[in-house]
Amino acid sequence: MPSTPTTSAAPAATRTKTAEHIELVDRHSARNYAPLPVVIARGEGSWVHDVDGARYLDMLSAYSALNFGHRHPRITEVFVRQAQTLTLTSRAFHNDRFGPFCRLITETFGQDLVLPMNTGAEAVETALKTARKWGYHVKGVARDTAEIIVCGDNFHGRTISIVSFSPDSFNQEDFGPVTPGFRSVPYGDAAALAAAITDRTVAFLVEPIQGEGGINVPPPGYLARCRDICRERNVLFMADEIQTGLGRTGRRLCCDHENVIPDVLILGKALGGGMMPVSAVLARREVLGVFQPGDHGSTFGGNPLACAVATAALETLRDERLAERADRLGTAFMAQLRQIRSPHIREVRGRGLLIGVELHPEAGGGKPWCKALMKEGILCKETSEHVIRIAPPLTIEESDLDWAAERFERVLARATPTG
């Protein structure tokens, strides 16, 4: 596939299919998203085509679910072959893909047990239930009093329990009453964590880098210090690596930057290889072993198709050394972004290929700039209002990143997003 697009947008006169599709969505879909006005119809590698034939470089990767790019040949082959053999049994029966997957993922991340689910939010909910039952049965916390400490500016999903500890009141508005049992401390402040722990504390839930919060990178040593505090106080250190894991930040896990092995590891997004929702919670036997039959489950969790795809994803991550690739390419790309002379850029930060370009408030927010980038053939999305999130597939070509850097410079050098 050529490394640069033949065109960044189809002629206006032919852009009728996009309008038709968007009109259908507006008429028949609940409006829980505000997507950019592009209708993607085909993807391969780091590139996608819309319904009108325009071609774009995908710099979002479905919020890191597409670490392996669109339709990675190895993962696609496994997906098709397994789909033609066996797709679903439910956990009422064993299937021949489940055991090998469990062995590979636990050995890969140095844990004893895994509990597979589907979505990231399901995995976080699973971790919350794990921590509470562990607190009652292992730590000895009085029943129905367990507390879990979370961080300000967190994002772990949108279920009722998760939005109950969201820092954004908009996520809680109209969805109360909120679920009790959570305390919040400032992100990046290990001393605040230590001060917040009580006899009722069972776990500390943290993103190694906050994605939705604005690609917030904590101070060096923060994760290791928090892990040590949790160990000293008999509290579970739970790392939400749904967005940061599987090579995204230049390591197999973002926690690997500080040689931290979480007590509870939460994975999702890229674990499905860009093919389907797959998530997992991993922990040592003392922790996940608290579950008994009937305590928790999912009809689709651990299905043979998911297990086959997740196995292929883990093997591809290892065999293609994608974490190392993300480290090398991300370092070079961030250096290019930091060289852009623009009055709008406040900071460029990140690790590996998880990068945030924070704009000054006077720039008018990230959304209009993402729309301007879309017109140049680049798809990305704002987060935390003023931050442009950049997270391309880990398989992206270096020449494509060079091409993207030129477009970022061209757009961000403007006085306004429109010119």
N, C-alpha and C positions, 0 to 999 in steps of 0.2 A: 504494500500500500504506500502511495506517495507520502512523504513526510510533511507536505504543506498542502492546504486546500486549494482546489481550483477556483473556488469562490466562497465568500463568507456568507452570502445571502442570495436567495433566488430573486429574480426581477419581480418588482411589485405586482405587475400584471398577472403573474402566475401564482401568487401566494394566496390561493383561494382555499386549498385544503387545510392549511393551518387555521384559518378563520372558522371553517366548518367544524373542525374538531374541537376547538375551544368553545364554540357556541354550544356544542353538545354537552360538554363538561359543565358549562355554566347553567345549562337547563336541567341536567339530571343528576349532578353530583353535589353532595354536601360540600360547602366551601371551607374546608379545614386546612387548605393550603393556598398559597398565593404564588404559583409558579411563574417563571419567566415565560413570555409568549412564544415558546418553541414547542413543536410537537415532534418528538423523536420517533423515527420509524425503523432505524437500522443502526447497528453498532458493530465495530470490529476494532479490537485493540484499544487505543486511546481516542478513536474518532467515531463520531456519530453523524447520521444523515437525518434530516427532518423530512416530513411528508411532501415538501415542495422541492426536495433535491439539494438544499443547502447543506454544507458540511461544516462541522464544528469540532474543536478540540475539547474533550471532556476534562475539565479541570476540577471537578467535584467528586467524581467516582461514586455517585449515589451515597454521599456522606461516608466514604471509605468502604462501602460494601463491594466496590469494584476494584479492589487492590490488584487483581489479576487482569484487569481490563475487561472489555466486552468480549464474550465468547472465546475465552482462552481455549485453544485447541485441545489441550490435554484434559482440562476439566469438562469441556463440552462432550468429548468422546466418552468419558466416564458417565456423565449424566445421561446421554442417549442410550448407552449400553445398559445401564441399570434400569432406566425407564422402560426398556423393552423386556425386562426380566421380572422385577418385583419393585413396587413403589411403596406400599403401605401394608402393615400388619397390625398396627397399634402395639402397645407394650403388653397387651394381653397374651401375646405369644413372643417367642424369640424370633430373631431373623439373623441371617448369616452375615450381615454387614455390621451389626451393632457391636459385637465383641471386638473385632479387629479395630474398629474406630476408637472404642474406649481405650484399648491398649495403646494405640498410637498417640492419642491426645494427652493421656496422663503421663506417658513416658516423655513426650516432647516438652511438657511444661513442669516436670518434676513433682507431680501431684499423685495422690493415691486413687482418688475416685472422681468420676465425672457424672453430672446430671444434665443430659441434653434437653434443650427446649427448642423453640422456633425463633421468636423475635428477641431483640435486645431487652425490651421492657419485661418480657417474661423471665429472662435470665436474672434481671435485677430483682424482680419480685421473688424469685427462687432464692436469691442470696439473702434477702431480708428475712424470709421464713427460716432459712438455715440458721442465720445468726440468732434469731429469737429462740428457736428450739434448743440450739447449742447453749445459749445463755441459761435456760431453765434446767436442762438436763446435765450439763457438764460444769458450767461455772457456778450454778446454784443461785441464780438471781430469782427473787420472788416472782411467782407467776403473774403475768399481765403487767409487769412493771418495767420490762426491758426497754432500754433506750439505745438508739443508733445515732451516732454523730455523723453529720454530713457537712459539706462545705458551701459557703456562699458562692453564688454564680454557677452552681452545679446544673447539670442536665443529665438525667438518667432515664428519661422516658416520660410518658404522659398518662399512665394509669392513675387511679385515684390515690393510692398510697404514695406514688412517686411525686405527683404534683403537690401532695401535702407537705413535702419538704422542699418544694421549688422556691428559689429566691424571688421569682417573678410573680407578684400577686395576680397578674393577668392570667397565669396558668391555674390559679385557684378560684378565681372569680366565677361564680355560678356553679361551682362543682363541689361546694362544701356540703356537709361538714367534713373537715379534713381529718385524716387519720393521725392519731396521736403517737407519741413514742420516738420523736426525732428532735435532735438539737443541732443547731448550725454554728459553725465556727468559720472565721475568715480563711479563705484558700491561701496556701503558702505560709501559714503561720503555725509552726509546730508547737510553740509555747501555748497558743490558744487551745490546741487540741488537748495538751496535757492538763490545762486548767479546767477543761470541760468534762473530763472523765469523772464519773462517780461510780459507786458500787453497783449501780443499775446498768452501766454502760456495757453493751455486749459486742459492739462493732463500730468501726470507723470506715465509712464508704467514701472513696475518693477517685477522681479521674486523674491519672498521672499527668495529662495535659487536658485542660478543659477545652472541649471543642465548641459547643454551642455558646459557651460563656465568652468566647472571643479569642480562641487559640491562646489561652493563658498558660504560660510555661512557669512552673514554680521555681523558687530559688534552688540553686545547687544543694544537694544533700537533704532536701525536704522530705522526699519519700523515705529515705533510709532512716531519718530521725523519727518520722511518724511510725515506721515499722518498729523501731526500738521502743518507743513509748508504749505502743500497743502490746508488745511482748512483755514489758515490765509490769503493765497493769492488767494483764490477762484479758485483753480485748482483741477481737479479730480484726486484722488489717485486710479490708476488702477492696480490691482494685478493679474498677470498671474500665476494662481495656477493650470495650466494644468498638470504639472508634480509633483508639491508639494502637491496638494490638496487631499482630500478624504482619510485621514489617513496616508499618506505616511511618514510624518515627525513626527508622534507621536501625532498629534492633528488632529482634523477634517479638519482644514485648517492650513497651515503653519503660516498665519497671526495671528492665535489664540495664538501663543506663546507670542505675545505682545499685545493681546486683541485689535487688530486692525480690524475694519470692513471696507473693501474697499468701495469707492464710486462706483467702477465698479469691479466686480469679474468675472474672466474668468476661466472656467472649461472645462475639456475635458478628454481624455485618459480613466482613470478608470471609468468615468461616464457611459461609455458603457459596464461596467461589463465584459470586455474581450470578448464581443460578436460581437460588431459592433461599428462604429464611432458615438459618441454622444458628442456634446459640447454645451456650454451654456454661455451666458453673463447675469449677474444679476446686478441690480442696483435699486436705489430708483425711485419712479415714476417721479420725476422732471427730471431725467436723461434719462432713457429709454423711457419716455413718449414723447420725441421729435419726435419719429418715427411716420410716418403716412403711411397708406396703399400705397404700391408701392415704399417706400423708400429703402426697404431691404427685402431679402427673400431667400428661398432655397426650391427647390422641395421636398427634403427629410427631411429638418429640422422640427423637431416636429412630425415625422411620428409615428403612433401608436406602431410599433414594438420597435422603439427607446425609446419612452416614457415608455413603459412597462418595458423594460430592465433597463433603468436608475432609474426608481422607485424602482425596486428590488435591484439595486446596493446601493442606498441610504439607504434602509431599512436594507440591510445586513450589511453595514458599522455600522449602529446604533446598531442593535440587537446583533451582534457578537463582539461589542466593539473593532473593529480592530485598531482604532487609539491608544487606550491604549495598545493593543498588540504590535503594532509597536514601541511604546515608550519603552516598557519593553525589547523586544527582540533586538531592535537596540542598546540600551545602553549596553547590555551584549555583543553583537557581536562586537561592536566597541572596547570594552575593550579587547576582545580576539585578535583582529587585532593589537591593539597597543602593545601587548605583544610579537609580532613576532620580533625576532632578525634577521634583514635583513639589509644589507648595502644599499639596493635599495630604501627603504621606506623613504620618506622625511616627510610625514604627513598623518595621518588618520583623516578625518573630516566628519561631517555630522550631521543629526538629524533623529531620528527614524530609518527607514529602507531605507534612502537615504544617501549613504555613498560613499565617495571618498578616494581611496588610491593613494596619489600623490607620484610618483617615482622621484628620482633624474634624471636629464637629462642624466647622464652617464649610466643609466639603459637601454637606447636605445628606450624609448617610451613604451606606454602601450600595443600596439597591439601584439608584440611577447609574452608578458606575458599572455595575454588573450588566445592566441593560446595554450600556455603551460597549462593553467588552463583547457581548453577544453579537452585536452588529459587526464586530471585527473577527468573528469566528471562534470566540472563546466562551465556554460555558462555565461559570462559577456562581457562587451565591454568597450573599452577605450574611453575617451573623452578628449578634450583639449590636445591631444597628450600624455601627461605624466600621466594622471589620469585614474585609473581603477575604473569604476563606478559599484557600487553594489546596487541593488534595487530588492530584491526578493519579491515574493508575501507576503502580510501581513498575510496570512494564513499559512505561512511556520512553520514547526515544529521546536522546539528548538533543538531536536536531529539532524535535518538536518543542522542547522546552526553550531552546534558543528563539524559535519562531514566536512562541508565546511571550517571551520577555520583550521582544520588539513591540508586540501589540499592547502589552501592559504599559510600556513607556509611552507609546503613541497616545493612548487614551488618557493616562494620568498626567500627562504634560499639558492637557487642555485646561482652559480656564474653568469650563463647566463640562459636565458629561456629554452635552450635545454639541460642544464645539468651542 
